[in-house]
């Protein structure tokens, strides 16, 4: 918790103000029973109306001050709590944005969403309540004990009997619920995971008639979370009436023993009433502490989960200030976009063998370099290394002669137009999705990119044109339409290096051919790297790299590889007949 408290620093003045207001509220409440004792003993008992009105007026003024302080403290503590939650969410979100795919996969999307939303809400609520409860409860308890003893020292032994009983009850409660709250957060992760998979995979689920199976899977995760929540609430349901019972027993004991002393003349009625109120304040303060002890375990479970995210240091980081190479200025290279792999080896965490091993090749501006290979040969992994989604284990990747690890991630990725294997679109319009590649792109640039990507025909057919809405994930568009918009998004930024990761798979052969012809003119001065399954997509490339089980099986043109590379020839013959090749 201490690690997260530092994010309260921007709200320090408001926190101090809340503490002052809570202090004034506590002092006001502690002063009221003493005034009540005076009004009973000096006013009512003596039949002195002047004293009753004078002390009654003072009590009214003190009560108004207490109410005003309570209102102001609630207002400012709410502002601090909500602001703290906003700062913490921003911090965790920005930290996650810096994760490599390796760290991202370590937590998973469902767990990260839960941590940024539910877990931070739990911490936010504790901060909101603790600013008042953790201050007012000790003050009321200590002040109540002092004042109660001063009013009726004969009854102070009751305090020594009741307080340990309450403290033991609170400790047992905290010990019982702590592991349950930790389990609840983990089970909430599981529920979110199942829900997310169901929502994103709804088409597959329905296609295979797995609706009933997924319903059972969701019910199981939901029931597991529900049972744990019910158990926690049962414990709390037992605790609160138990506290109330102790409170009432304490009141009976005070009135019983105090009444005997009042009858014996050793205690005044006003002092007994004051002692009873102070005892109630002590008991209520202990109940507030018990509530905090109930909330703290869940908050601590959430704190640990948030800290687990914040303590992860991304393995992919920019070089130290002053050490980064900025390729945007000061380069002797006139033509930019040179991409080179030098003896690159890479393996995923826990893998026994590398996914890529000793990969070397050069892709130059104005040329098309294609990568082809069987499933699992490492094609997409090779692509993911270029924008530094992962870092190589050994060897180096160079852009314009500079190791990508010596460049800032921003400057590196500004040079790249990336079209992923799965075309992902964002909620908005067609124009906003294309402008995702270049925020300040003019309409002419957006139109040109869509035209080159062969997307203009279906965009023009829509009533709203470029303002046509795109649903979440682009579910209102076909696979081919999404791929063409993803290509337009890369084209609009006019990068030096284009990366197409099997980005033509959803296109028909006619559209594929038209698109490649249009790309040849648009990307004439850029480096183009294409990963493809179709032989027809890569046959015209200036350089074809054939991957086989993570190693380079051959590099050359289509004609050269047909003569020298058995792996490539097998791939070609599996898709195209010898007559068509000829």
C-alpha positions as CSV (number, residue, x, y, z in Angstrom):
1,X,0.0,0.0,0.0
2,X,2.9,2.3,0.8
3,X,4.1,2.1,-2.8
4,X,0.8,3.3,-4.1
5,X,0.4,6.1,-1.5
6,X,3.0,8.2,-3.4
7,X,0.4,8.8,-6.1
8,X,-1.5,10.9,-3.5
9,X,1.1,13.6,-3.7
10,X,-0.8,15.8,-6.1
11,X,-3.7,15.8,-3.6
12,X,-1.6,16.5,-0.5
13,X,-3.2,20.0,0.3
14,X,-6.7,18.5,0.1
15,X,-5.6,15.5,2.2
16,X,-4.3,17.9,4.9
17,X,-7.6,19.9,4.8
18,X,-9.6,16.7,5.2
19,X,-7.5,15.7,8.2
20,X,-8.0,19.1,9.8
21,X,-11.8,19.0,9.2
22,X,-11.9,15.5,10.6
23,X,-10.0,16.6,13.7
24,X,-12.4,19.5,14.3
25,X,-15.4,17.1,13.8
26,X,-14.0,14.6,16.3
27,X,-13.3,17.4,18.9
28,X,-16.9,18.7,18.4
29,X,-18.4,15.2,18.9
30,X,-16.2,14.6,22.0
31,X,-17.3,18.0,23.5
32,X,-21.1,17.3,23.1
33,X,-21.5,14.6,25.9
34,X,-19.8,16.9,28.4
35,X,-22.1,19.7,27.5
36,X,-25.1,17.3,27.9
37,X,-23.8,16.3,31.4
38,X,-23.7,20.0,32.4
39,X,-27.2,20.7,31.0
40,X,-28.6,17.7,33.0
41,X,-26.7,18.3,36.3
42,X,-26.6,22.1,36.3
43,X,-29.8,22.9,34.3
44,X,-32.5,20.3,34.5
45,X,-31.6,19.0,38.0
46,X,-31.4,22.5,39.4
47,X,-34.4,23.7,37.4
48,X,-32.3,26.5,35.9
49,X,-33.7,27.4,32.5
50,X,-31.0,30.1,31.9
51,X,-28.3,27.4,32.1
52,X,-30.4,25.1,29.9
53,X,-30.8,27.7,27.1
54,X,-27.2,28.9,27.4
55,X,-25.6,25.4,27.2
56,X,-28.3,24.2,24.7
57,X,-27.2,27.1,22.4
58,X,-23.6,26.1,22.8
59,X,-24.5,22.5,22.0
60,X,-26.4,23.6,18.9
61,X,-23.5,25.7,17.7
62,X,-21.0,22.7,18.3
63,X,-23.4,20.3,16.5
64,X,-23.6,22.7,13.5
65,X,-19.8,23.0,13.4
66,X,-19.5,19.2,13.5
67,X,-22.0,18.8,10.7
68,X,-20.3,21.4,8.6
69,X,-16.9,19.8,9.1
70,X,-18.3,16.4,8.3
71,X,-19.9,17.7,5.1
72,X,-16.7,19.4,3.9
73,X,-14.6,16.4,4.9
74,X,-16.8,14.1,2.8
75,X,-16.7,16.5,-0.2
76,X,-12.9,16.9,-0.2
77,X,-12.2,13.2,0.6
78,X,-14.5,12.2,-2.3
79,X,-12.5,14.5,-4.7
80,X,-9.2,13.1,-3.4
81,X,-10.5,9.5,-3.7
82,X,-11.8,9.9,-7.2
83,X,-8.8,11.8,-8.4
84,X,-6.4,9.2,-6.9
85,X,-8.3,6.5,-8.7
86,X,-7.9,8.4,-12.0
87,X,-4.2,9.0,-11.5
88,X,-3.6,5.3,-10.5
89,X,-5.6,4.1,-13.5
90,X,-3.6,6.3,-15.9
91,X,-0.3,5.2,-14.3
92,X,-1.2,1.4,-14.7
93,X,-2.5,1.9,-18.2
94,X,0.5,3.9,-19.4
95,X,2.8,1.3,-17.7
96,X,1.0,-1.6,-19.5
97,X,1.3,0.3,-22.8
98,X,5.1,-0.1,-22.4
99,X,4.9,-3.9,-22.0
100,X,6.4,-6.1,-24.7
101,X,4.2,-8.9,-25.9
102,X,6.1,-11.2,-23.5
103,X,5.0,-9.2,-20.4
104,X,1.5,-8.7,-21.8
105,X,1.1,-12.5,-22.2
106,X,2.4,-13.0,-18.6
107,X,-0.8,-11.4,-17.2
108,X,-3.4,-11.8,-20.0
109,X,-5.9,-9.3,-21.2
110,X,-8.7,-10.4,-18.8
111,X,-6.5,-10.0,-15.7
112,X,-5.1,-6.6,-16.8
113,X,-8.7,-5.3,-17.4
114,X,-9.7,-6.5,-13.9
115,X,-6.7,-4.9,-12.3
116,X,-7.2,-1.5,-14.0
117,X,-10.9,-1.4,-13.2
118,X,-12.0,-3.5,-10.2
119,X,-8.8,-3.6,-8.3
120,X,-8.2,0.1,-8.5
121,X,-11.8,0.7,-7.5
122,X,-11.2,-1.3,-4.3
123,X,-8.1,0.7,-3.5
124,X,-9.8,3.9,-4.3
125,X,-12.7,3.2,-1.9
126,X,-10.3,2.3,0.9
127,X,-8.4,5.6,0.4
128,X,-11.7,7.5,0.4
129,X,-12.9,5.9,3.6
130,X,-9.5,5.7,5.4
131,X,-9.0,9.5,5.1
132,X,-11.9,9.8,7.5
133,X,-12.3,6.6,9.4
134,X,-8.6,5.9,10.1
135,X,-8.4,9.4,11.6
136,X,-11.7,9.8,13.3
137,X,-11.8,6.3,14.8
138,X,-8.5,6.5,16.8
139,X,-9.3,10.1,17.9
140,X,-12.8,9.2,19.0
141,X,-11.5,6.0,20.8
142,X,-8.6,7.7,22.6
143,X,-10.6,10.9,23.3
144,X,-13.6,8.9,24.4
145,X,-11.6,6.8,26.8
146,X,-10.0,9.9,28.4
147,X,-13.3,11.7,28.7
148,X,-15.2,8.7,30.0
149,X,-12.6,8.0,32.7
150,X,-12.7,11.7,33.7
151,X,-16.5,11.6,34.0
152,X,-16.9,8.2,35.8
153,X,-13.6,6.6,36.9
154,X,-15.6,4.0,38.8
155,X,-17.0,2.5,35.6
156,X,-13.7,2.6,33.7
157,X,-13.2,-1.2,34.3
158,X,-16.0,-1.8,31.9
159,X,-13.8,-0.4,29.1
160,X,-10.9,-2.8,30.0
161,X,-13.3,-5.7,29.7
162,X,-15.2,-4.7,26.5
163,X,-12.3,-3.4,24.3
164,X,-10.2,-6.6,24.3
165,X,-13.3,-8.6,23.3
166,X,-14.0,-6.3,20.4
167,X,-10.3,-6.2,19.3
168,X,-10.2,-10.1,19.3
169,X,-13.4,-10.3,17.3
170,X,-12.0,-7.8,14.7
171,X,-8.7,-9.7,14.4
172,X,-10.4,-13.0,13.9
173,X,-12.6,-11.5,11.2
174,X,-9.7,-10.0,9.3
175,X,-7.8,-13.3,9.5
176,X,-10.8,-15.2,8.1
177,X,-11.6,-12.9,5.2
178,X,-8.1,-12.1,3.9
179,X,-7.6,-15.3,1.9
180,X,-11.2,-15.2,0.7
181,X,-10.8,-11.7,-0.8
182,X,-7.6,-12.8,-2.6
183,X,-9.5,-15.8,-4.0
184,X,-12.4,-13.5,-5.1
185,X,-10.1,-11.4,-7.2
186,X,-8.5,-14.4,-8.9
187,X,-12.0,-15.8,-9.6
188,X,-13.1,-12.5,-11.0
189,X,-10.2,-12.7,-13.4
190,X,-11.4,-16.2,-14.4
191,X,-14.9,-15.0,-15.0
192,X,-13.7,-12.0,-17.1
193,X,-11.5,-14.4,-19.1
194,X,-14.4,-16.7,-19.9
195,X,-16.7,-13.8,-20.7
196,X,-14.1,-12.2,-23.0
197,X,-13.5,-15.4,-24.9
198,X,-17.2,-15.9,-25.3
199,X,-17.8,-12.4,-26.7
200,X,-14.8,-12.4,-29.1
201,X,-15.4,-16.0,-30.2
202,X,-19.2,-15.9,-30.6
203,X,-19.1,-16.9,-34.3
204,X,-16.9,-19.9,-33.7
205,X,-19.1,-21.0,-30.7
206,X,-22.3,-20.8,-32.7
207,X,-20.7,-22.4,-35.8
208,X,-19.8,-25.5,-33.8
209,X,-23.0,-25.5,-31.7
210,X,-21.0,-25.0,-28.5
211,X,-23.4,-22.5,-26.9
212,X,-24.5,-25.0,-24.2
213,X,-20.9,-25.9,-23.4
214,X,-19.9,-22.3,-23.1
215,X,-23.0,-21.5,-21.0
216,X,-21.9,-24.3,-18.6
217,X,-18.4,-23.0,-18.5
218,X,-19.6,-19.5,-17.7
219,X,-22.0,-20.8,-15.1
220,X,-19.2,-22.7,-13.4
221,X,-17.0,-19.6,-13.2
222,X,-19.9,-17.4,-12.1
223,X,-21.0,-19.9,-9.4
224,X,-17.4,-20.2,-8.1
225,X,-17.2,-16.5,-7.6
226,X,-20.7,-16.3,-6.2
227,X,-20.0,-19.0,-3.6
228,X,-16.9,-17.2,-2.4
229,X,-18.8,-13.9,-2.3
230,X,-21.6,-15.5,-0.3
231,X,-19.1,-16.9,2.2
232,X,-17.5,-13.5,2.7
233,X,-20.9,-11.9,3.2
234,X,-22.0,-14.5,5.6
235,X,-19.0,-13.8,7.8
236,X,-19.7,-10.1,7.6
237,X,-23.4,-10.8,8.4
238,X,-22.3,-12.6,11.5
239,X,-19.9,-9.8,12.5
240,X,-22.1,-6.8,12.3
241,X,-24.9,-8.2,14.5
242,X,-22.3,-9.5,16.9
243,X,-20.8,-6.0,17.2
244,X,-24.3,-4.6,17.8
245,X,-25.0,-7.2,20.4
246,X,-21.8,-6.3,22.3
247,X,-22.8,-2.6,22.0
248,X,-26.2,-3.2,23.6
249,X,-24.7,-5.5,26.3
250,X,-22.2,-2.7,27.1
251,X,-25.1,-0.2,27.4
252,X,-27.0,-2.5,29.8
253,X,-23.9,-3.0,31.9
254,X,-23.2,0.7,32.1
255,X,-26.7,1.6,33.1
256,X,-26.8,-1.3,35.6
257,X,-23.6,-0.5,37.4
258,X,-23.9,3.3,36.9
259,X,-27.5,3.3,38.2
260,X,-26.3,1.7,41.4
261,X,-23.7,4.4,41.9
262,X,-26.2,7.1,41.1
263,X,-28.5,5.6,43.7
264,X,-25.6,5.5,46.2
265,X,-24.9,9.2,45.5
266,X,-21.3,8.6,44.2
267,X,-22.2,9.5,40.6
268,X,-24.3,12.2,39.1
269,X,-27.0,11.4,36.4
270,X,-25.4,13.7,33.9
271,X,-22.0,12.1,34.3
272,X,-23.6,8.6,33.8
273,X,-25.3,9.8,30.6
274,X,-22.0,11.4,29.4
275,X,-20.1,8.1,30.2
276,X,-22.7,6.1,28.3
277,X,-22.3,8.4,25.3
278,X,-18.5,8.3,25.4
279,X,-18.7,4.5,25.7
280,X,-21.0,4.4,22.6
281,X,-18.4,6.6,20.8
282,X,-15.6,4.2,21.8
283,X,-17.6,1.3,20.6
284,X,-18.6,3.0,17.3
285,X,-15.0,3.9,16.7
286,X,-14.1,0.2,17.2
287,X,-16.8,-0.8,14.8
288,X,-15.4,1.7,12.2
289,X,-12.0,0.1,12.7
290,X,-13.6,-3.3,12.2
291,X,-15.2,-2.1,9.0
292,X,-11.8,-1.0,7.8
293,X,-10.3,-4.3,8.8
294,X,-13.0,-6.0,6.7
295,X,-12.2,-3.8,3.7
296,X,-8.4,-3.7,4.0
297,X,-7.8,-7.4,3.2
298,X,-9.6,-7.0,-0.1
299,X,-7.9,-3.7,-0.8
300,X,-4.5,-5.3,0.1
301,X,-5.2,-8.2,-2.3
302,X,-5.9,-5.5,-5.0
303,X,-2.8,-3.5,-4.0
304,X,-0.6,-6.6,-4.4
305,X,-2.1,-7.3,-7.9
306,X,-1.6,-3.6,-8.9
307,X,1.9,-3.6,-7.6
308,X,2.6,-6.8,-9.5
309,X,1.9,-4.9,-12.7
310,X,3.8,-1.8,-11.8
311,X,6.8,-3.7,-10.6
312,X,7.3,-5.4,-13.9
313,X,10.1,-3.6,-15.7
314,X,9.5,-3.9,-19.5
315,X,12.3,-5.8,-21.1
316,X,12.0,-3.6,-24.2
317,X,13.0,-0.1,-23.2
318,X,14.4,3.0,-25.0
319,X,18.1,3.6,-24.7
320,X,19.3,6.1,-22.0
321,X,18.8,9.8,-22.8
322,X,21.6,10.9,-25.1
323,X,22.4,7.4,-26.2
324,X,19.5,7.0,-28.7
325,X,20.1,7.3,-32.4
326,X,17.5,9.5,-34.1
327,X,17.4,8.5,-37.8
328,X,15.2,11.5,-38.6
329,X,18.1,13.9,-38.7
330,X,21.8,13.8,-39.3
331,X,22.1,10.7,-41.5
332,X,24.5,10.4,-44.4
333,X,22.1,7.9,-46.0
334,X,20.2,9.5,-48.8
335,X,17.8,6.6,-49.4
336,X,16.2,5.4,-46.2
337,X,14.6,2.1,-45.3
338,X,17.4,-0.4,-45.3
339,X,16.5,-3.4,-43.2
340,X,19.1,-6.0,-42.2
341,X,19.0,-9.1,-40.1
342,X,22.4,-10.3,-38.9
343,X,22.6,-13.8,-37.4
344,X,19.3,-13.3,-35.5
345,X,18.2,-16.0,-33.0
346,X,15.1,-15.8,-31.0
347,X,13.1,-18.1,-28.7
348,X,10.0,-17.7,-26.6
349,X,10.2,-18.0,-22.8
350,X,10.3,-21.6,-21.7
351,X,10.9,-22.9,-25.3
352,X,13.4,-25.7,-25.6
353,X,14.5,-24.7,-29.1
354,X,14.7,-21.3,-30.8
355,X,11.8,-20.2,-33.1
356,X,14.3,-18.4,-35.3
357,X,18.0,-19.4,-35.6
358,X,20.8,-17.6,-37.3
359,X,18.7,-15.5,-39.7
360,X,20.5,-13.1,-42.0
361,X,19.3,-11.1,-45.0
362,X,19.1,-7.5,-46.3
363,X,16.0,-5.8,-47.6
364,X,16.6,-2.6,-49.5
365,X,14.5,0.4,-50.6
366,X,12.7,0.0,-53.9
367,X,12.7,-3.7,-53.6
368,X,10.1,-6.3,-52.5
369,X,11.3,-8.9,-50.1
370,X,8.9,-11.8,-49.4
371,X,9.0,-14.4,-46.7
372,X,7.3,-17.7,-47.2
373,X,7.3,-21.0,-45.3
374,X,5.2,-23.7,-43.8
375,X,3.0,-23.3,-40.7
376,X,5.2,-22.8,-37.6
377,X,8.3,-21.9,-39.6
378,X,8.6,-18.5,-37.8
379,X,7.4,-16.1,-40.4
380,X,5.2,-13.9,-38.1
381,X,7.8,-14.1,-35.3
382,X,10.4,-12.7,-37.7
383,X,8.0,-9.8,-38.5
384,X,7.3,-9.1,-34.8
385,X,11.0,-8.6,-34.1
386,X,11.3,-5.6,-36.5
387,X,9.1,-3.1,-34.6
388,X,10.5,-4.6,-31.3
389,X,7.4,-6.3,-30.1
390,X,10.1,-8.8,-28.9
391,X,13.9,-8.4,-28.6
392,X,16.3,-10.9,-30.2
393,X,18.2,-13.3,-28.1
394,X,21.4,-12.9,-30.2
395,X,22.4,-11.2,-33.3
396,X,21.0,-7.8,-34.4
397,X,18.4,-6.1,-36.5
398,X,19.5,-2.9,-38.2
399,X,17.5,-0.1,-39.8
400,X,19.6,2.2,-42.0
401,X,22.7,0.6,-40.4
402,X,21.6,1.2,-36.8
403,X,20.6,-1.5,-34.3
404,X,16.9,-1.1,-33.5
405,X,17.9,-1.4,-29.8
406,X,19.8,1.8,-30.1
407,X,16.8,3.7,-31.4
408,X,13.8,5.0,-29.5
409,X,10.7,2.8,-30.0
410,X,8.8,5.9,-31.3
411,X,11.4,6.8,-33.9
412,X,11.7,3.2,-35.0
413,X,8.0,2.6,-35.4
414,X,7.5,6.0,-37.2
415,X,9.5,4.4,-40.0
416,X,7.3,1.4,-40.3
417,X,3.9,0.8,-41.8
418,X,2.6,-2.4,-40.3
419,X,-0.3,-4.5,-41.5
420,X,-0.9,-7.3,-39.0
421,X,-2.1,-10.8,-39.9
422,X,-5.5,-10.2,-38.2
423,X,-6.8,-6.8,-39.4
424,X,-7.9,-5.0,-36.2
425,X,-10.1,-1.9,-36.6
426,X,-11.3,0.5,-33.9
427,X,-14.7,1.9,-33.1
428,X,-15.2,5.1,-35.1
429,X,-15.5,5.7,-38.8
430,X,-13.7,4.5,-41.9
431,X,-11.8,7.8,-42.1
432,X,-10.8,7.7,-38.4
433,X,-9.5,4.2,-38.8
434,X,-7.4,5.2,-41.8
435,X,-6.2,8.3,-40.0
436,X,-5.0,6.0,-37.2
437,X,-1.9,5.7,-39.2
438,X,-1.4,9.4,-39.5
439,X,-3.6,11.6,-37.3
440,X,-3.2,14.8,-39.3
441,X,-3.8,13.2,-42.7
442,X,-5.8,15.3,-45.1
443,X,-8.9,14.0,-46.8
444,X,-6.9,13.8,-50.1
445,X,-4.3,11.5,-48.4
446,X,-7.0,9.3,-46.9
447,X,-8.8,9.1,-50.2
448,X,-5.5,8.2,-52.0
449,X,-4.6,5.5,-49.4
450,X,-8.1,3.9,-49.7
451,X,-7.8,4.0,-53.5
452,X,-4.4,2.3,-53.5
453,X,-5.6,-0.3,-51.0
454,X,-8.5,-1.1,-53.4
455,X,-11.0,0.0,-50.7
456,X,-12.6,2.9,-52.6
457,X,-15.2,0.7,-54.3
458,X,-16.9,-0.6,-51.1
459,X,-16.5,2.7,-49.3
460,X,-18.2,4.6,-52.1
461,X,-21.1,2.1,-52.0
462,X,-21.8,3.0,-48.4
463,X,-24.3,5.9,-47.9
464,X,-22.0,7.7,-45.4
465,X,-18.9,7.1,-47.5
466,X,-15.7,7.7,-45.4
467,X,-18.0,8.7,-42.5
468,X,-19.5,5.2,-42.4
469,X,-19.4,3.8,-38.8
470,X,-17.0,1.0,-37.9
471,X,-18.2,-1.2,-35.1
472,X,-16.0,-2.6,-32.4
473,X,-13.4,-4.8,-34.0
474,X,-14.8,-4.0,-37.4
475,X,-17.5,-6.7,-37.1
476,X,-19.8,-4.9,-39.5
477,X,-17.2,-5.4,-42.3
478,X,-16.0,-8.4,-44.2
479,X,-12.6,-9.9,-43.7
480,X,-11.4,-8.5,-47.1
481,X,-12.8,-5.1,-46.3
482,X,-11.0,-5.0,-43.0
483,X,-7.7,-6.1,-44.6
484,X,-7.9,-3.3,-47.2
485,X,-8.6,-0.7,-44.5
486,X,-5.7,-2.0,-42.5
487,X,-3.5,-1.7,-45.6
488,X,-4.8,1.9,-46.2
489,X,-4.0,2.7,-42.6
490,X,-0.3,1.8,-43.2
491,X,-0.2,3.5,-46.6
492,X,-1.5,6.9,-45.3
493,X,1.6,7.4,-43.2
494,X,4.1,7.0,-46.1
495,X,6.6,5.0,-44.1
496,X,10.1,4.0,-45.2
497,X,9.4,0.3,-44.5
498,X,6.2,-1.6,-45.2
499,X,5.5,-4.8,-43.4
500,X,2.6,-7.0,-44.7
501,X,2.1,-10.0,-42.4
502,X,-0.1,-12.3,-44.6
503,X,-2.3,-9.3,-45.2
504,X,-3.7,-10.4,-48.6
505,X,-5.2,-13.8,-47.4
506,X,-8.8,-12.6,-47.4
507,X,-8.6,-11.0,-50.8
508,X,-9.7,-12.7,-54.0
509,X,-7.0,-13.3,-56.7
510,X,-8.2,-10.4,-58.8
511,X,-8.2,-7.9,-56.0
512,X,-4.9,-9.2,-54.8
513,X,-3.3,-8.7,-58.2
514,X,-4.7,-5.2,-58.5
515,X,-3.5,-4.3,-55.1
516,X,0.0,-5.5,-55.7
517,X,0.2,-3.5,-58.9
518,X,-1.0,-0.3,-57.1
519,X,1.4,-0.9,-54.3
520,X,4.3,-1.2,-56.7
521,X,3.9,2.5,-57.8
522,X,3.0,3.8,-54.3
523,X,5.9,2.1,-52.5
524,X,8.5,2.5,-55.2
525,X,11.0,4.3,-52.9
526,X,10.2,2.2,-49.8
527,X,11.3,-1.2,-48.5
528,X,8.5,-3.7,-48.7
529,X,8.5,-6.9,-46.7
530,X,5.7,-9.3,-47.4
531,X,4.8,-12.5,-45.5
532,X,2.4,-14.7,-47.5
533,X,1.1,-18.2,-47.8
534,X,0.1,-17.8,-51.4
535,X,2.9,-18.4,-53.9
536,X,1.2,-16.1,-56.4
537,X,1.7,-13.2,-54.0
538,X,5.4,-13.6,-53.7
539,X,6.4,-14.9,-57.2
540,X,7.2,-11.4,-58.5
541,X,9.2,-10.3,-55.4
542,X,12.8,-9.2,-55.9
543,X,13.9,-11.5,-53.1
544,X,12.2,-14.4,-51.5
545,X,13.3,-15.8,-48.2
546,X,12.2,-19.4,-47.5
547,X,11.9,-20.4,-43.9
548,X,11.9,-24.0,-42.7
549,X,11.7,-24.7,-38.9
550,X,13.1,-21.3,-38.0
551,X,16.1,-21.4,-40.3
552,X,16.7,-20.0,-43.8
553,X,16.2,-22.7,-46.3
554,X,16.9,-20.5,-49.3
555,X,17.1,-16.9,-50.5
556,X,16.7,-15.7,-54.1
557,X,14.2,-15.0,-56.9
558,X,11.3,-17.3,-57.8
559,X,13.3,-18.7,-60.7
560,X,16.5,-19.2,-58.7
561,X,14.7,-20.9,-55.8
562,X,12.7,-23.3,-58.1
563,X,16.1,-24.6,-59.3
564,X,18.1,-24.5,-56.0
565,X,15.6,-24.8,-53.0
566,X,13.7,-28.1,-52.5
567,X,11.5,-26.6,-49.8
568,X,10.3,-23.7,-52.0
569,X,9.7,-26.0,-54.9
570,X,7.5,-28.2,-52.7
571,X,5.5,-25.2,-51.5
572,X,5.0,-24.0,-55.1
573,X,4.0,-27.4,-56.5
574,X,1.5,-27.8,-53.6
575,X,-0.4,-24.7,-54.8
576,X,0.4,-24.4,-58.5
577,X,0.6,-27.0,-61.2
578,X,3.8,-27.4,-63.3
579,X,1.9,-26.3,-66.4
580,X,0.9,-23.0,-64.7
581,X,4.5,-22.5,-63.5
582,X,5.8,-23.0,-67.0
